[in-house]
């Protein structure tokens, strides 16, 4: 498997530059095409949030303000794309479908090999988290989260977090194209329930793909392993972290925290996730 079709959803925000830069870095590694996506949106979608007792004049004001905001974001997305494509030297197109961002990501993402998104910014955390969860849970495709700053070098050492889950196995498969040819691959065993013998089949599997892994352990409960996994990836000088997402329920992650949530808030290197 390789990554030949990348979807890069754009919000018409400063984070678009990181999304597009990450997509370009992947294309330079594997070849392929970037489809930059900005959904037009519908200002009438703001009406349900107004309330049942709102007057017609208030509803019209809300819709007018929403339309202005959508137009501003569309203009920003086009400007961000044009500024990027001039120096990107990659094959890319900009598509602007009608409808909501979530619907557009779900539709277009199912025909992409990889979806690239920025790490949620503090000022747009809700919207960007919704985009992430749509990409992750509605498309069946892996998602690459671009960090807010720093270089993105996919020829550097790579780390992947392993806890024996289905999600971790899917992420491992998604990460194999990056791991092949990497100078080092570090397997961070996350969770107290993964015995040493449980990693032997994993080592054998990777060897059949021509990949020798180095084992490291985060000897804490899986749901609390986020800081340990990220610290180990940093210590190993990795330029990419591969991991399963939402191996516990999203509700449990919301209440108790979890590795996925921690990475969305703190990762300072690209993170490839699969569910």
C-alpha positions in Angstrom: 0.0 0.0 0.0 1.0 3.6 -0.6 -0.6 7.0 -0.3 -1.6 8.3 -3.7 -4.8 10.2 -2.9 -4.7 12.7 0.0 -7.6 14.7 1.2 -6.8 18.0 3.0 -9.9 19.6 4.4 -9.5 23.4 4.9 -11.3 25.6 7.4 -10.4 29.0 6.0 -8.2 29.5 9.0 -4.4 29.9 9.7 -4.2 26.2 10.4 -4.8 25.5 6.7 -1.1 26.1 6.0 -0.1 23.3 8.4 -2.6 20.9 6.8 -1.4 21.6 3.3 2.3 21.5 4.3 1.8 18.0 5.9 -0.1 16.8 2.8 2.7 18.1 0.5 5.3 16.3 2.7 3.5 13.0 2.3 3.2 13.5 -1.5 6.9 14.2 -1.8 7.5 10.9 0.0 5.1 8.7 -2.0 4.0 10.7 -5.0 0.3 11.1 -5.6 -2.3 13.9 -5.5 -3.6 16.3 -2.9 -7.3 17.2 -3.0 -7.7 20.3 -0.9 -11.3 20.6 0.3 -13.4 23.5 1.5 -17.1 23.0 2.0 -19.3 26.0 1.3 -21.6 25.3 4.2 -25.2 26.5 4.6 -26.0 29.6 6.7 -29.4 28.1 7.5 -27.7 25.4 9.6 -27.3 28.1 12.3 -31.1 28.4 12.8 -31.5 25.4 15.1 -29.1 27.0 17.6 -31.2 30.2 17.8 -34.1 28.8 19.9 -37.8 28.2 19.3 -39.0 31.6 20.6 -36.7 33.7 18.3 -38.3 36.4 16.2 -38.1 36.3 12.4 -35.9 39.4 12.5 -33.5 37.7 14.9 -33.4 34.6 12.7 -32.6 36.7 9.6 -29.8 38.5 11.5 -28.3 35.2 12.5 -28.5 33.7 9.0 -27.0 36.9 7.5 -24.1 36.9 10.0 -23.5 33.2 9.3 -23.5 33.8 5.6 -20.9 36.5 5.9 -18.7 34.2 8.1 -19.0 31.4 5.6 -18.1 33.7 2.7 -15.1 35.0 4.6 -13.9 31.5 5.4 -14.3 30.5 1.7 -12.2 33.5 0.6 -9.5 32.7 3.2 -9.4 29.0 2.1 -8.9 30.0 -1.5 -6.2 32.5 -0.6 -4.5 29.9 1.6 -4.6 27.4 -1.2 -3.3 29.8 -3.8 -0.4 30.9 -1.6 0.5 27.3 -0.9 0.3 25.9 -4.4 2.6 28.5 -5.9 5.6 26.9 -4.1 4.4 23.4 -3.2 5.5 21.7 -6.4 2.9 18.9 -6.0 -0.1 17.8 -8.0 -3.2 19.3 -6.3 -6.7 20.6 -6.9 -9.1 22.7 -4.8 -12.7 21.4 -4.5 -15.5 23.4 -3.0 -18.6 21.2 -2.6 -21.9 22.6 -1.2 -23.2 21.4 2.1 -21.6 21.0 5.6 -18.0 20.3 6.2 -18.8 17.0 8.0 -20.8 15.7 5.0 -18.0 16.8 2.6 -15.3 15.1 4.6 -17.3 11.9 4.9 -18.1 11.8 1.1 -14.7 12.7 -0.2 -12.7 11.0 2.5 -14.0 7.5 1.5 -12.1 8.0 -1.8 -8.9 9.1 -0.2 -6.0 7.0 1.0 -5.2 9.4 3.8 -7.0 12.4 5.3 -4.8 15.2 6.7 -6.0 17.6 9.3 -4.4 20.1 11.7 -4.1 19.5 15.4 -7.2 21.3 16.9 -6.4 24.9 17.7 -7.6 26.5 20.9 -9.8 29.0 19.2 -11.5 26.4 16.9 -11.2 23.3 19.1 -14.9 22.3 18.8 -15.1 22.7 15.0 -11.7 21.0 14.3 -12.5 18.2 16.7 -15.7 17.5 14.9 -13.8 17.4 11.6 -11.3 15.0 13.1 -14.0 12.6 14.4 -15.9 12.7 11.1 -12.7 11.8 9.2 -11.7 9.1 11.6 -15.1 7.5 12.3 -17.1 8.1 9.1 -14.6 7.3 6.3 -12.7 4.1 7.3 -9.5 5.9 6.4 -6.4 6.8 8.5 -6.0 10.4 9.6 -2.7 12.3 9.8 -2.7 15.1 12.4 -0.3 17.9 11.5 1.3 19.7 14.5 0.9 23.5 14.9 4.6 24.1 14.2 7.9 22.5 13.3 9.3 20.5 10.4 7.5 17.5 9.1 10.1 15.0 7.9 8.7 11.6 7.1 12.1 10.1 6.5 13.0 10.4 10.3 12.6 7.6 12.9 9.0 6.5 13.5 7.3 5.4 16.7 4.1 3.4 17.0 2.0 2.8 20.1 0.9 -0.7 20.7 -1.7 -2.0 23.2 -2.9 -5.1 21.3 -6.2 -3.5 20.3 -8.0 -3.7 17.0 -7.5 0.1 16.5 -3.7 -0.3 17.1 -3.6 -3.1 14.5 -5.4 -0.9 12.0 -3.0 1.9 12.7 0.0 -0.4 12.3 -1.2 -1.4 8.9 -1.7 2.2 7.9 1.7 3.1 9.1 3.7 0.4 7.3 4.3 2.5 4.2 6.0 5.1 6.3 7.9 2.6 8.4 9.5 0.8 5.4 12.7 2.6 4.8 12.7 4.5 8.1 16.1 4.6 9.8 14.5 3.4 13.1 11.1 2.1 14.2 10.3 2.2 17.9 7.4 0.2 19.3 6.0 1.8 22.5 4.1 -0.8 24.3 1.4 1.1 26.1 -0.5 -0.5 28.9 0.1 -2.9 31.8 -2.0 -5.6 30.2 0.4 -6.3 27.3 2.8 -9.0 28.5 6.3 -9.4 27.0 5.3 -12.6 25.2 2.5 -10.7 23.5 5.0 -8.6 21.5 6.8 -11.7 19.9 4.1 -12.1 17.2 4.3 -8.4 16.5 8.1 -8.6 16.1 7.7 -11.5 13.8 5.1 -9.8 11.7 7.2 -6.7 11.3 10.3 -8.8 10.4 8.3 -10.3 7.5 7.8 -6.8 6.3 11.5 -6.2 6.5 11.2 -4.0 9.6 13.1 -4.5 12.8 11.5 -2.8 15.8 12.9 -1.5 19.0 10.7 -2.1 22.0 10.0 0.5 24.7 7.4 0.3 27.5 5.0 2.8 29.0 4.1 0.8 32.1 0.9 2.6 33.0 -2.8 1.9 32.3 -3.5 2.3 28.6 -5.9 5.2 29.0 -3.2 7.2 30.9 -0.3 6.4 28.6 -0.4 9.6 26.5 2.3 11.6 28.2 4.6 8.5 28.3 4.1 7.6 24.7 4.7 11.2 23.5 7.8 11.6 25.7 9.3 8.3 24.4 8.6 9.3 20.8 10.4 12.6 21.4 13.3 10.9 23.2 13.8 8.6 20.2 13.9 11.6 17.8 10.8 10.4 15.9 9.2 12.5 13.2 6.0 10.5 13.2 3.9 8.7 15.8 1.5 6.0 14.7 -1.4 4.9 17.0 -4.9 3.6 17.2 -7.5 6.2 18.1 -10.4 5.9 20.6 -9.4 2.4 21.7 -11.7 3.3 24.7 -15.1 4.9 24.2 -15.2 8.6 23.4 -17.4 9.1 26.5 -14.8 7.5 28.7 -12.1 9.5 27.1 -14.1 12.7 27.6 -14.6 12.0 31.4 -11.3 10.3 32.3 -9.0 11.6 29.5 -7.2 9.2 27.1 -4.3 8.9 24.7 -6.3 10.2 21.7 -7.5 13.3 23.5 -4.0 13.9 25.0 -2.4 13.8 21.5 -5.0 16.1 20.0 -4.1 18.6 22.7 -0.4 18.1 23.1 1.3 16.3 20.2 4.2 18.4 18.7 5.0 15.9 15.9 2.7 14.5 13.2 0.4 11.7 14.5 -1.1 9.0 12.2 -4.3 7.6 13.7 -6.7 4.9 12.7 -9.9 3.5 14.3 
